[in-house]
């Protein structure tokens, strides 16, 4: 009987019933059937979230539940609650996170991306210098358009660490193209240890920098991160306790 049930589930593409059917409590047949179908739906949803998380390529998984917002200063039109509820994503707005190294920008950006995946949104995470290198590589290989079409499927693009590595002119122009394609179509989160006025040192072209910042900041929430590096504080607390 169990083999026949497994074969029937396979034919009907019910991939999670066999894992759950023996453990489902019930009072009558309708209860049991509902429980089986709910187990299948839950299994499919969890599988979809895992696929979205894998496609996002987060360097590590961070969540909003364990994030300390004390270092974050919000603009007047934004709040912790609106940010955590992903209102910016629904409105196709951007989030700019500016502050010193180690103040929690990447953690928060990743946690928002993870939450977006949990809610069924497609996300892509890149360190900016890695994205620029990939764009240049795809351009030289003649596969840039295919890569850009894949990027366009993302509802949220996270660009981490803007400002760590200067770009070649071609790379800066390709990055500008990606940001322009996102403008008012999908949301972008950018983390940077540089103020906007210093981005020219990375992009190398004042006009390109101005155009890039203009597209990112329009419809954006600019968050300021203050305080000392979390990693430095943790390291110092370890030294003091030893």
C-alpha positions in Angstrom: 0.0 0.0 0.0 2.8 2.4 0.9 4.5 1.8 -2.5 1.2 2.4 -4.3 0.7 5.6 -2.4 4.2 6.8 -3.2 3.6 6.0 -6.9 0.3 7.9 -6.9 2.0 10.9 -5.2 4.8 10.9 -7.8 2.3 10.8 -10.7 0.4 13.7 -9.2 3.6 15.6 -8.4 2.8 15.7 -4.7 6.3 15.8 -3.4 5.6 16.3 0.3 2.6 14.1 1.2 4.7 11.0 1.9 6.8 12.9 4.5 3.8 14.1 6.4 0.8 11.8 6.0 1.5 9.5 8.9 1.9 12.3 11.4 -1.2 14.3 10.5 -3.9 14.3 13.3 -7.5 14.2 12.3 -11.1 13.7 13.5 -12.7 12.8 10.2 -11.8 12.3 6.6 -12.2 15.9 5.6 -9.9 16.9 8.4 -7.3 14.5 7.3 -7.5 15.4 3.6 -7.2 19.1 4.5 -4.2 18.3 6.6 -2.5 16.3 3.8 -3.1 19.1 1.3 -1.8 21.8 3.7 1.3 19.8 4.3 1.9 19.6 0.5 1.3 23.4 0.2 3.7 24.1 3.1 6.3 21.9 1.6 6.1 23.6 -1.7 6.3 27.0 -0.2 9.4 26.1 1.8 11.0 24.6 -1.3 10.3 27.8 -3.2 11.8 29.9 -0.5 15.0 27.7 -0.5 15.2 28.2 -4.3 14.9 31.9 -4.0 17.5 32.1 -1.2 19.9 30.0 -3.3 19.4 32.2 -6.4 20.0 35.4 -4.3 23.5 34.2 -3.4 23.8 35.8 0.0 27.3 35.5 1.4 25.7 34.4 4.7 22.2 34.3 6.1 21.2 37.2 8.4 17.7 37.9 9.7 15.8 40.9 11.0 15.0 39.1 14.2 18.5 39.5 15.6 19.3 43.0 14.2 20.1 45.9 16.5 18.8 49.1 15.0 20.4 51.4 17.5 23.1 52.5 15.1 20.6 53.4 12.3 19.2 56.9 11.8 16.0 56.9 9.6 14.9 59.8 7.4 11.5 61.5 8.2 9.6 59.5 5.7 10.8 56.0 6.8 10.9 54.0 10.0 12.1 50.7 11.3 8.6 49.2 10.9 8.1 50.4 7.3 11.6 49.0 6.4 11.0 45.6 8.0 7.6 45.3 6.3 9.3 45.9 2.9 7.0 48.8 2.0 9.9 50.2 -0.1 9.9 47.0 -2.2 6.2 47.2 -2.9 6.7 50.9 -4.0 9.8 50.1 -6.1 11.8 52.5 -3.9 15.6 52.2 -3.1 17.4 52.1 0.2 20.8 53.7 0.6 22.8 52.7 3.6 25.7 55.0 4.4 28.2 54.7 7.2 31.6 53.6 8.5 32.8 50.1 8.0 31.4 47.5 10.5 28.3 49.4 11.6 25.8 46.8 10.4 25.0 47.9 6.8 25.6 44.5 5.1 23.8 42.7 7.9 20.7 44.8 7.5 20.8 44.7 3.7 21.1 40.9 3.8 18.4 40.5 6.4 16.0 42.6 4.2 16.9 40.4 1.2 16.3 37.2 3.2 12.9 38.6 4.4 12.0 39.4 0.7 12.8 35.8 -0.3 10.6 34.6 2.6 7.8 36.6 1.1 8.3 35.2 -2.4 10.3 37.9 -4.0 13.3 37.3 -6.3 16.5 38.9 -4.9 20.1 39.1 -6.2 23.0 40.0 -3.9 26.3 41.3 -5.2 29.4 42.9 -3.8 29.7 45.8 -6.2 33.2 45.0 -7.3 32.2 41.4 -8.1 29.2 42.6 -10.1 31.3 45.0 -12.1 33.9 42.3 -12.8 31.1 39.9 -13.9 29.6 42.6 -16.2 33.0 43.1 -17.8 33.5 39.4 -18.2 30.1 38.9 -19.8 30.6 41.8 -22.1 33.9 40.5 -23.4 32.4 37.0 -23.8 29.4 38.3 -25.7 26.9 37.1 -23.1 26.1 40.4 -21.4 22.5 40.6 -22.6 21.6 37.2 -21.3 23.1 38.1 -17.9 21.2 41.4 -17.9 17.9 39.6 -18.7 18.5 37.3 -15.6 19.2 40.4 -13.5 15.9 41.9 -14.6 14.0 39.0 -13.0 15.0 40.3 -9.6 12.6 42.5 -7.7 15.3 43.5 -5.3 19.0 44.1 -6.2 21.4 44.4 -3.3 24.7 46.2 -4.1 27.1 45.8 -1.2 30.3 47.7 -0.5 30.2 50.6 -3.0 33.4 52.4 -2.5 36.0 49.7 -1.6 37.5 49.3 -5.1 37.8 51.9 -7.9 36.4 50.8 -11.3 37.7 51.1 -14.8 35.6 53.4 -16.9 34.0 50.5 -18.8 33.0 48.9 -15.6 31.5 52.1 -14.2 29.4 52.5 -17.4 28.2 49.0 -17.2 27.2 49.5 -13.5 25.3 52.6 -14.5 23.4 50.7 -17.1 22.3 48.1 -14.5 21.1 50.9 -12.2 19.4 52.7 -15.0 17.5 49.5 -15.9 16.3 49.2 -12.3 15.1 52.8 -12.1 11.4 52.9 -11.1 11.1 49.2 -12.2 12.6 47.4 -9.2 14.2 48.2 -5.8 17.9 48.6 -5.2 19.7 48.5 -1.8 23.2 50.0 -1.8 25.6 49.9 1.2 28.6 52.3 1.2 31.2 53.6 3.5 31.5 56.8 1.4 29.3 59.8 1.2 27.7 60.5 -2.2 30.2 63.3 -2.8 33.0 60.8 -2.6 31.6 58.3 -5.1 33.5 60.0 -7.9 36.7 58.5 -6.5 35.3 55.1 -7.3 33.5 55.7 -10.5 36.1 58.1 -11.9 33.7 60.3 -13.9 31.9 63.2 -12.3 29.0 63.3 -14.8 28.5 59.5 -14.6 28.6 59.7 -10.8 26.0 62.4 -10.7 23.7 60.5 -13.0 24.1 57.3 -11.0 23.5 58.9 -7.7 20.5 60.8 -9.1 18.8 57.6 -10.2 19.5 55.8 -6.9 18.5 58.6 -4.6 15.3 59.5 -6.4 12.5 57.5 -4.6 15.0 56.4 -2.0 15.3 56.1 1.8 18.8 57.2 2.9 19.8 55.5 6.2 22.8 56.8 8.2 24.8 54.3 10.2 26.7 55.7 13.1 28.8 54.4 16.0 31.8 52.1 16.2 32.4 48.9 14.3 30.4 46.0 15.7 33.4 43.7 14.8 35.8 46.0 16.6 33.6 46.2 19.7 33.3 42.5 19.8 37.1 42.0 19.4 37.8 44.6 22.2 35.2 43.0 24.5 37.0 39.6 23.9 40.4 41.2 24.8 39.0 42.8 28.0 37.4 39.5 29.2 40.5 37.5 28.6 
